[in-house]
């Protein structure tokens, strides 16, 4: 039913066993352990770019969290309208919420596929007949896997099988625990550190969200404890897969977050430099956009040309005041009579015009 998952997983595992089996020997338990670990590394290398895209999407979502809060408050009673506006906002910012789930969604079927392939390495089929193949692995590879051991522990066995089954496979509960306990502790520690590293990148608004707070507690404490408690029920190779996966995730987060932080820091510095370059110098009068456009429209001055002084607003074409019709300010006449009356009133009131000459009086 899930052969489209089992065959690719078994093929990658087969390729790495061919490599390490050639170097260390096909029956070497370290060769099989390294094959499982590099199966994880191959998968995570393929998912590197989706992981970077996931981190960038999370950063962009953090930038418009205040807008999301406004939409939730505005459409608190209309969930459909709220979902539509959220989708529109995410589309405008180029954020795909499903993109952040892609690496996890791809790893789940791989984990299931590896678990199934390792269980199928047993010497007998479900009907009791001898096993001759396991997807890409032939009879010789199946027997090589069953003969190999890692410090006395079988990679395809788990503790809860019981002493009798483990003895038939060539190991014991004590030998399994000697290898499994350090691995399960390491898996729990790496899971906790990876979750703590992710929680530390969250903003204060995200941490205050009740749903986010619950998920943080699950990732920090419940998942690591679940790995430790569930380890005896898993094949030893699956536990190796879990340790390798968390170790890769921890290192990948450090590298990717450091790279993105450096890019954002450089972008902020460039923005500050551009803002400083556009800012006026100390003591310089700021130039308005309309004044700058007027200066650009002025013709360029030629060397040696005389400076052009702007003319007064009321000057005529020859520098003289324009002739305008005098207004009748007195209301008793217009034209020349009105202007003469204005001159006489100016003379009596001490205006600037010259008063008329007095006539000499006759002596009596």
C-alpha positions as a Markdown table, in Angstrom:
| # | Residue | x | y | z |
|---|---|---|---|---|
| 1 | Unk | 0.0 | 0.0 | 0.0 |
| 2 | Unk | 2.8 | 2.4 | 0.9 |
| 3 | Unk | 5.4 | 1.0 | -1.4 |
| 4 | Unk | 5.9 | 4.4 | -2.9 |
| 5 | Unk | 7.4 | 5.3 | 0.4 |
| 6 | Unk | 9.1 | 2.1 | 1.3 |
| 7 | Unk | 11.1 | 1.7 | -1.9 |
| 8 | Unk | 12.7 | 5.1 | -1.9 |
| 9 | Unk | 13.7 | 4.8 | 1.8 |
| 10 | Unk | 15.1 | 1.3 | 1.3 |
| 11 | Unk | 17.0 | 2.5 | -1.9 |
| 12 | Unk | 18.7 | 5.4 | -0.1 |
| 13 | Unk | 19.6 | 3.0 | 2.8 |
| 14 | Unk | 20.9 | 0.4 | 0.4 |
| 15 | Unk | 23.1 | 3.0 | -1.4 |
| 16 | Unk | 24.8 | 4.2 | 1.8 |
| 17 | Unk | 25.2 | 0.6 | 3.0 |
| 18 | Unk | 27.0 | -0.2 | -0.3 |
| 19 | Unk | 29.4 | 2.7 | 0.4 |
| 20 | Unk | 30.1 | 2.0 | 4.1 |
| 21 | Unk | 30.0 | -1.7 | 3.6 |
| 22 | Unk | 32.8 | -1.4 | 1.1 |
| 23 | Unk | 34.9 | 0.6 | 3.6 |
| 24 | Unk | 34.1 | -1.3 | 6.8 |
| 25 | Unk | 32.7 | -4.6 | 5.7 |
| 26 | Unk | 29.1 | -5.5 | 4.8 |
| 27 | Unk | 28.4 | -7.2 | 8.2 |
| 28 | Unk | 29.8 | -4.4 | 10.3 |
| 29 | Unk | 27.2 | -2.9 | 12.7 |
| 30 | Unk | 28.9 | 0.5 | 12.4 |
| 31 | Unk | 28.4 | 0.4 | 8.6 |
| 32 | Unk | 24.7 | -0.2 | 9.1 |
| 33 | Unk | 24.4 | 2.5 | 11.8 |
| 34 | Unk | 26.2 | 5.0 | 9.5 |
| 35 | Unk | 23.8 | 4.0 | 6.7 |
| 36 | Unk | 20.8 | 4.9 | 8.8 |
| 37 | Unk | 22.4 | 8.2 | 9.9 |
| 38 | Unk | 23.3 | 9.2 | 6.4 |
| 39 | Unk | 19.8 | 8.3 | 5.3 |
| 40 | Unk | 18.7 | 11.1 | 7.6 |
| 41 | Unk | 21.3 | 13.5 | 6.4 |
| 42 | Unk | 20.3 | 12.9 | 2.7 |
| 43 | Unk | 16.7 | 13.6 | 3.4 |
| 44 | Unk | 17.5 | 16.8 | 5.4 |
| 45 | Unk | 19.9 | 18.0 | 2.7 |
| 46 | Unk | 17.0 | 17.7 | 0.2 |
| 47 | Unk | 14.7 | 19.6 | 2.5 |
| 48 | Unk | 17.3 | 22.4 | 3.2 |
| 49 | Unk | 15.7 | 25.0 | 0.9 |
| 50 | Unk | 12.2 | 24.4 | 2.1 |
| 51 | Unk | 13.5 | 24.8 | 5.6 |
| 52 | Unk | 15.1 | 28.2 | 4.7 |
| 53 | Unk | 11.8 | 29.2 | 3.1 |
| 54 | Unk | 10.0 | 28.2 | 6.2 |
| 55 | Unk | 12.2 | 30.4 | 8.4 |
| 56 | Unk | 11.8 | 33.4 | 6.1 |
| 57 | Unk | 8.0 | 32.9 | 6.1 |
| 58 | Unk | 8.0 | 32.9 | 9.8 |
| 59 | Unk | 10.0 | 36.1 | 9.9 |
| 60 | Unk | 7.6 | 37.8 | 7.5 |
| 61 | Unk | 4.6 | 36.6 | 9.6 |
| 62 | Unk | 6.2 | 38.1 | 12.7 |
| 63 | Unk | 6.5 | 41.5 | 10.8 |
| 64 | Unk | 2.8 | 41.8 | 10.2 |
| 65 | Unk | 1.5 | 40.3 | 13.5 |
| 66 | Unk | 0.0 | 43.7 | 14.5 |
| 67 | Unk | -2.1 | 43.7 | 11.3 |
| 68 | Unk | -3.2 | 40.1 | 12.1 |
| 69 | Unk | -4.2 | 41.2 | 15.6 |
| 70 | Unk | -6.2 | 44.1 | 14.1 |
| 71 | Unk | -8.1 | 41.8 | 11.7 |
| 72 | Unk | -8.9 | 39.4 | 14.5 |
| 73 | Unk | -10.3 | 42.2 | 16.6 |
| 74 | Unk | -12.2 | 43.8 | 13.7 |
| 75 | Unk | -13.8 | 40.6 | 12.5 |
| 76 | Unk | -14.1 | 38.8 | 15.8 |
| 77 | Unk | -17.8 | 37.9 | 15.1 |
| 78 | Unk | -17.3 | 36.9 | 11.5 |
| 79 | Unk | -14.9 | 34.0 | 11.2 |
| 80 | Unk | -15.4 | 33.6 | 7.4 |
| 81 | Unk | -14.6 | 37.3 | 6.7 |
| 82 | Unk | -11.6 | 37.0 | 9.1 |
| 83 | Unk | -10.2 | 34.0 | 7.2 |
| 84 | Unk | -10.6 | 35.8 | 3.9 |
| 85 | Unk | -8.8 | 38.9 | 5.1 |
| 86 | Unk | -6.1 | 36.8 | 6.6 |
| 87 | Unk | -5.6 | 35.0 | 3.3 |
| 88 | Unk | -5.5 | 38.3 | 1.4 |
| 89 | Unk | -2.9 | 39.7 | 3.9 |
| 90 | Unk | -0.7 | 36.6 | 3.6 |
| 91 | Unk | -0.9 | 36.8 | -0.2 |
| 92 | Unk | 0.1 | 40.4 | -0.2 |
| 93 | Unk | 3.2 | 39.6 | 1.9 |
| 94 | Unk | 4.0 | 36.5 | 0.0 |
| 95 | Unk | 3.6 | 34.1 | 3.0 |
| 96 | Unk | 2.3 | 30.6 | 2.6 |
| 97 | Unk | 1.5 | 29.1 | 6.0 |
| 98 | Unk | 1.6 | 25.6 | 4.6 |
| 99 | Unk | 5.2 | 26.1 | 3.5 |
| 100 | Unk | 6.4 | 26.0 | 7.1 |
| 101 | Unk | 4.8 | 22.6 | 7.6 |
| 102 | Unk | 6.5 | 21.0 | 4.5 |
| 103 | Unk | 9.7 | 19.7 | 6.2 |
| 104 | Unk | 7.7 | 18.1 | 9.0 |
| 105 | Unk | 5.1 | 16.6 | 6.6 |
| 106 | Unk | 7.8 | 15.1 | 4.5 |
| 107 | Unk | 9.7 | 13.6 | 7.5 |
| 108 | Unk | 6.7 | 11.8 | 8.9 |
| 109 | Unk | 6.3 | 9.3 | 6.0 |
| 110 | Unk | 10.0 | 8.8 | 5.9 |
| 111 | Unk | 10.0 | 7.9 | 9.6 |
| 112 | Unk | 7.1 | 5.5 | 9.0 |
| 113 | Unk | 8.9 | 4.0 | 5.9 |
| 114 | Unk | 12.2 | 3.5 | 7.9 |
| 115 | Unk | 10.3 | 1.9 | 10.7 |
| 116 | Unk | 8.6 | -0.6 | 8.3 |
| 117 | Unk | 11.8 | -1.4 | 6.4 |
| 118 | Unk | 13.7 | -2.1 | 9.6 |
| 119 | Unk | 10.9 | -4.4 | 10.9 |
| 120 | Unk | 11.0 | -6.3 | 7.5 |
| 121 | Unk | 14.7 | -7.2 | 8.1 |
| 122 | Unk | 13.6 | -10.1 | 10.3 |
| 123 | Unk | 14.7 | -13.6 | 9.1 |
| 124 | Unk | 11.1 | -14.8 | 8.7 |
| 125 | Unk | 8.1 | -13.4 | 6.9 |
| 126 | Unk | 4.7 | -12.9 | 8.5 |
| 127 | Unk | 3.6 | -16.4 | 7.4 |
| 128 | Unk | 6.7 | -18.1 | 8.8 |
| 129 | Unk | 8.5 | -18.6 | 5.5 |
| 130 | Unk | 12.2 | -17.5 | 5.2 |
| 131 | Unk | 12.7 | -13.9 | 4.1 |
| 132 | Unk | 14.5 | -13.6 | 0.8 |
| 133 | Unk | 14.3 | -9.9 | 0.1 |
| 134 | Unk | 13.3 | -6.5 | 1.7 |
| 135 | Unk | 12.4 | -4.1 | -1.1 |
| 136 | Unk | 15.7 | -3.1 | -2.5 |
| 137 | Unk | 17.7 | -5.4 | -0.3 |
| 138 | Unk | 18.3 | -9.0 | -1.5 |
| 139 | Unk | 18.8 | -12.1 | 0.5 |
| 140 | Unk | 22.5 | -11.5 | 1.2 |
| 141 | Unk | 21.8 | -7.9 | 2.5 |
| 142 | Unk | 19.0 | -9.2 | 4.8 |
| 143 | Unk | 21.2 | -11.9 | 6.3 |
| 144 | Unk | 24.1 | -9.3 | 6.6 |
| 145 | Unk | 21.8 | -7.0 | 8.6 |
| 146 | Unk | 20.7 | -9.8 | 10.9 |
| 147 | Unk | 24.3 | -10.9 | 11.5 |
| 148 | Unk | 25.5 | -7.4 | 12.3 |
| 149 | Unk | 25.4 | -5.8 | 15.8 |
| 150 | Unk | 26.4 | -2.5 | 17.4 |
| 151 | Unk | 28.3 | -3.3 | 20.6 |
| 152 | Unk | 26.3 | -6.5 | 20.9 |
| 153 | Unk | 22.9 | -4.9 | 20.2 |
| 154 | Unk | 20.9 | -5.7 | 17.1 |
| 155 | Unk | 19.8 | -2.6 | 15.1 |
| 156 | Unk | 16.5 | -4.2 | 14.1 |
| 157 | Unk | 15.5 | -5.3 | 17.6 |
| 158 | Unk | 13.9 | -3.5 | 20.5 |
| 159 | Unk | 13.7 | -4.1 | 24.3 |
| 160 | Unk | 10.0 | -4.9 | 24.6 |
| 161 | Unk | 10.4 | -8.0 | 22.4 |
| 162 | Unk | 11.4 | -9.9 | 25.4 |
| 163 | Unk | 14.4 | -12.0 | 26.4 |
| 164 | Unk | 13.5 | -15.0 | 24.4 |
| 165 | Unk | 13.0 | -13.2 | 21.1 |
| 166 | Unk | 16.2 | -11.2 | 21.7 |
| 167 | Unk | 18.2 | -14.3 | 22.5 |
| 168 | Unk | 17.0 | -15.9 | 19.2 |
| 169 | Unk | 18.2 | -12.8 | 17.4 |
| 170 | Unk | 21.6 | -13.0 | 19.0 |
| 171 | Unk | 21.4 | -10.4 | 21.7 |
| 172 | Unk | 19.9 | -9.7 | 25.1 |
| 173 | Unk | 18.0 | -7.1 | 27.1 |
| 174 | Unk | 21.2 | -6.0 | 28.9 |
| 175 | Unk | 23.1 | -5.6 | 25.7 |
| 176 | Unk | 20.2 | -3.6 | 24.2 |
| 177 | Unk | 20.0 | -1.3 | 27.2 |
| 178 | Unk | 23.7 | -0.6 | 27.2 |
| 179 | Unk | 23.4 | 0.9 | 23.7 |
| 180 | Unk | 19.8 | 2.2 | 24.0 |
| 181 | Unk | 20.0 | 4.2 | 27.2 |
| 182 | Unk | 22.7 | 6.7 | 26.0 |
| 183 | Unk | 20.9 | 7.0 | 22.7 |
| 184 | Unk | 17.5 | 7.7 | 24.3 |
| 185 | Unk | 19.0 | 10.3 | 26.7 |
| 186 | Unk | 20.8 | 12.0 | 23.8 |
| 187 | Unk | 17.6 | 11.9 | 21.8 |
| 188 | Unk | 15.6 | 13.6 | 24.6 |
| 189 | Unk | 18.3 | 16.2 | 25.2 |
| 190 | Unk | 18.6 | 17.1 | 21.5 |
| 191 | Unk | 14.8 | 17.3 | 21.2 |
| 192 | Unk | 14.6 | 19.7 | 24.1 |
| 193 | Unk | 17.5 | 21.9 | 22.9 |
| 194 | Unk | 16.0 | 22.1 | 19.4 |
| 195 | Unk | 12.6 | 23.1 | 20.8 |
| 196 | Unk | 14.2 | 25.7 | 23.1 |
| 197 | Unk | 16.1 | 27.2 | 20.2 |
| 198 | Unk | 12.9 | 27.5 | 18.2 |
| 199 | Unk | 10.9 | 29.0 | 21.2 |
| 200 | Unk | 13.6 | 31.6 | 21.8 |
| 201 | Unk | 13.1 | 33.0 | 18.3 |
| 202 | Unk | 9.4 | 33.8 | 18.9 |
| 203 | Unk | 8.2 | 37.3 | 19.5 |
| 204 | Unk | 6.6 | 38.5 | 22.8 |
| 205 | Unk | 3.2 | 38.6 | 21.0 |
| 206 | Unk | 3.5 | 35.0 | 19.9 |
| 207 | Unk | 4.6 | 33.8 | 23.3 |
| 208 | Unk | 1.5 | 35.5 | 24.9 |
| 209 | Unk | -0.9 | 33.6 | 22.6 |
| 210 | Unk | -2.5 | 30.8 | 24.7 |
| 211 | Unk | -2.3 | 28.2 | 21.9 |
| 212 | Unk | 1.4 | 29.0 | 21.2 |
| 213 | Unk | 2.1 | 28.7 | 24.9 |
| 214 | Unk | 0.6 | 25.2 | 25.0 |
| 215 | Unk | 2.6 | 24.1 | 21.9 |
| 216 | Unk | 5.8 | 25.5 | 23.5 |
| 217 | Unk | 5.3 | 23.4 | 26.6 |
| 218 | Unk | 4.6 | 20.4 | 24.5 |
| 219 | Unk | 7.8 | 20.8 | 22.5 |
| 220 | Unk | 9.9 | 21.7 | 25.5 |
| 221 | Unk | 8.9 | 18.9 | 27.8 |
| 222 | Unk | 6.3 | 16.5 | 26.5 |
| 223 | Unk | 8.0 | 15.5 | 23.3 |
| 224 | Unk | 11.5 | 14.9 | 24.9 |
| 225 | Unk | 9.9 | 12.8 | 27.6 |
| 226 | Unk | 7.9 | 10.9 | 24.9 |
| 227 | Unk | 11.1 | 10.1 | 23.1 |
| 228 | Unk | 12.7 | 8.7 | 26.2 |
| 229 | Unk | 9.6 | 6.7 | 27.2 |
| 230 | Unk | 8.9 | 5.4 | 23.7 |
| 231 | Unk | 12.5 | 4.3 | 23.0 |
| 232 | Unk | 12.1 | 0.7 | 24.3 |
| 233 | Unk | 9.2 | 0.2 | 21.9 |
| 234 | Unk | 11.3 | 1.2 | 18.8 |
| 235 | Unk | 14.0 | -0.6 | 16.9 |
| 236 | Unk | 17.5 | 0.6 | 17.8 |
| 237 | Unk | 18.0 | 1.9 | 14.2 |
| 238 | Unk | 14.9 | 4.1 | 14.5 |
| 239 | Unk | 16.4 | 5.6 | 17.7 |
| 240 | Unk | 19.6 | 6.3 | 15.8 |
| 241 | Unk | 17.4 | 8.0 | 13.1 |
| 242 | Unk | 15.8 | 10.2 | 15.8 |
| 243 | Unk | 19.1 | 11.2 | 17.3 |
| 244 | Unk | 20.6 | 12.0 | 13.9 |
| 245 | Unk | 17.6 | 14.0 | 12.9 |
| 246 | Unk | 17.6 | 16.2 | 16.0 |
| 247 | Unk | 21.4 | 16.7 | 15.8 |
| 248 | Unk | 21.0 | 17.8 | 12.1 |
| 249 | Unk | 18.1 | 20.1 | 13.0 |
| 250 | Unk | 20.1 | 21.8 | 15.8 |
| 251 | Unk | 23.1 | 22.5 | 13.6 |
| 252 | Unk | 20.9 | 23.6 | 10.6 |
| 253 | Unk | 18.9 | 26.0 | 12.8 |
| 254 | Unk | 22.2 | 27.6 | 14.0 |
| 255 | Unk | 23.5 | 28.0 | 10.5 |
| 256 | Unk | 20.3 | 29.3 | 8.9 |
| 257 | Unk | 19.3 | 31.7 | 11.7 |
| 258 | Unk | 22.8 | 33.1 | 11.7 |
| 259 | Unk | 22.7 | 33.7 | 8.0 |
| 260 | Unk | 19.3 | 35.3 | 8.0 |
| 261 | Unk | 20.2 | 37.5 | 11.0 |
| 262 | Unk | 23.3 | 38.7 | 9.1 |
| 263 | Unk | 21.2 | 39.5 | 6.0 |
| 264 | Unk | 18.6 | 41.4 | 8.0 |
| 265 | Unk | 21.4 | 43.3 | 9.9 |
| 266 | Unk | 23.0 | 44.3 | 6.6 |
| 267 | Unk | 19.6 | 45.4 | 5.2 |
| 268 | Unk | 19.0 | 47.6 | 8.2 |
| 269 | Unk | 22.5 | 49.1 | 8.0 |
| 270 | Unk | 21.9 | 49.9 | 4.3 |
| 271 | Unk | 18.6 | 51.5 | 5.0 |
| 272 | Unk | 20.2 | 53.7 | 7.7 |
| 273 | Unk | 22.9 | 54.7 | 5.3 |
| 274 | Unk | 20.4 | 55.6 | 2.6 |
| 275 | Unk | 18.3 | 57.6 | 5.1 |
| 276 | Unk | 21.4 | 59.5 | 6.3 |
| 277 | Unk | 22.4 | 60.3 | 2.7 |
| 278 | Unk | 19.0 | 61.8 | 2.0 |
| 279 | Unk | 19.0 | 63.8 | 5.2 |
| 280 | Unk | 20.1 | 67.5 | 5.1 |
| 281 | Unk | 23.5 | 68.4 | 6.5 |
| 282 | Unk | 23.8 | 70.3 | 9.8 |
| 283 | Unk | 22.8 | 74.0 | 9.2 |
| 284 | Unk | 21.5 | 73.3 | 5.7 |
| 285 | Unk | 18.0 | 74.4 | 4.9 |
| 286 | Unk | 15.9 | 71.5 | 3.9 |
| 287 | Unk | 14.8 | 71.5 | 0.3 |
| 288 | Unk | 11.1 | 71.0 | -0.4 |
| 289 | Unk | 10.1 | 68.8 | -3.3 |
| 290 | Unk | 8.3 | 71.7 | -5.2 |
| 291 | Unk | 11.4 | 73.9 | -4.7 |
| 292 | Unk | 13.7 | 71.2 | -6.0 |
| 293 | Unk | 11.5 | 70.7 | -9.1 |
| 294 | Unk | 11.5 | 74.5 | -9.7 |
| 295 | Unk | 15.3 | 74.6 | -9.4 |
| 296 | Unk | 15.6 | 71.8 | -11.9 |
| 297 | Unk | 13.3 | 73.7 | -14.4 |
| 298 | Unk | 15.6 | 76.7 | -14.4 |
| 299 | Unk | 18.0 | 77.0 | -17.4 |
| 300 | Unk | 21.6 | 76.3 | -16.6 |
| 301 | Unk | 23.8 | 79.5 | -16.3 |
| 302 | Unk | 26.5 | 80.0 | -18.9 |
| 303 | Unk | 30.0 | 81.0 | -17.8 |
| 304 | Unk | 30.4 | 84.8 | -17.8 |
| 305 | Unk | 26.7 | 85.5 | -18.1 |
| 306 | Unk | 25.2 | 88.4 | -16.1 |
| 307 | Unk | 23.1 | 87.4 | -13.2 |
| 308 | Unk | 19.4 | 87.7 | -13.9 |
| 309 | Unk | 17.5 | 89.6 | -11.2 |
| 310 | Unk | 13.8 | 88.8 | -10.9 |
| 311 | Unk | 11.5 | 91.7 | -11.8 |
| 312 | Unk | 9.0 | 93.1 | -9.3 |
| 313 | Unk | 5.5 | 91.6 | -9.6 |
| 314 | Unk | 3.9 | 94.9 | -10.6 |
| 315 | Unk | 6.5 | 96.2 | -13.1 |
| 316 | Unk | 5.7 | 96.7 | -16.8 |
| 317 | Unk | 7.7 | 95.5 | -19.8 |
| 318 | Unk | 10.1 | 98.6 | -19.7 |
| 319 | Unk | 10.5 | 98.7 | -16.0 |
| 320 | Unk | 7.8 | 101.4 | -15.5 |
| 321 | Unk | 4.7 | 101.0 | -13.4 |
| 322 | Unk | 1.8 | 99.9 | -15.5 |
| 323 | Unk | -0.9 | 102.4 | -16.2 |
| 324 | Unk | -4.0 | 101.5 | -14.5 |
| 325 | Unk | -7.3 | 103.4 | -14.3 |
| 326 | Unk | -7.5 | 105.3 | -11.0 |
| 327 | Unk | -10.3 | 104.3 | -8.8 |
| 328 | Unk | -12.9 | 106.7 | -7.4 |
| 329 | Unk | -12.3 | 106.4 | -3.7 |
| 330 | Unk | -14.4 | 109.4 | -2.7 |
| 331 | Unk | -17.6 | 108.4 | -4.4 |
| 332 | Unk | -18.1 | 111.9 | -5.9 |
| 333 | Unk | -16.5 | 111.5 | -9.2 |
| 334 | Unk | -14.2 | 109.4 | -11.3 |
| 335 | Unk | -11.3 | 109.8 | -13.6 |
| 336 | Unk | -9.2 | 113.0 | -13.4 |
| 337 | Unk | -11.4 | 114.9 | -10.9 |
| 338 | Unk | -11.3 | 112.0 | -8.5 |
| 339 | Unk | -7.5 | 111.9 | -8.7 |
| 340 | Unk | -7.3 | 115.7 | -8.1 |
| 341 | Unk | -9.5 | 115.5 | -5.1 |
| 342 | Unk | -7.3 | 112.7 | -3.8 |
| 343 | Unk | -4.2 | 114.9 | -4.3 |
| 344 | Unk | -5.8 | 117.8 | -2.4 |
| 345 | Unk | -6.8 | 115.6 | 0.5 |
| 346 | Unk | -3.3 | 114.2 | 0.6 |
| 347 | Unk | -1.9 | 117.8 | 0.8 |
| 348 | Unk | -4.2 | 118.8 | 3.7 |
| 349 | Unk | -3.4 | 115.6 | 5.6 |
| 350 | Unk | 0.4 | 116.0 | 5.2 |
| 351 | Unk | 0.8 | 113.4 | 2.5 |
| 352 | Unk | 3.9 | 113.0 | 0.3 |
| 353 | Unk | 2.5 | 115.1 | -2.6 |
| 354 | Unk | 3.7 | 118.8 | -2.9 |
| 355 | Unk | 1.0 | 121.4 | -1.6 |
| 356 | Unk | -0.2 | 124.2 | -4.0 |
| 357 | Unk | 1.5 | 127.7 | -3.8 |
| 358 | Unk | -0.2 | 130.4 | -1.7 |
| 359 | Unk | -1.3 | 133.6 | -3.4 |
| 360 | Unk | 0.2 | 136.8 | -2.0 |
| 361 | Unk | -2.2 | 138.9 | 0.1 |
| 362 | Unk | -2.9 | 142.5 | -0.9 |
| 363 | Unk | -1.9 | 145.2 | 1.5 |
| 364 | Unk | -4.6 | 147.6 | 2.7 |
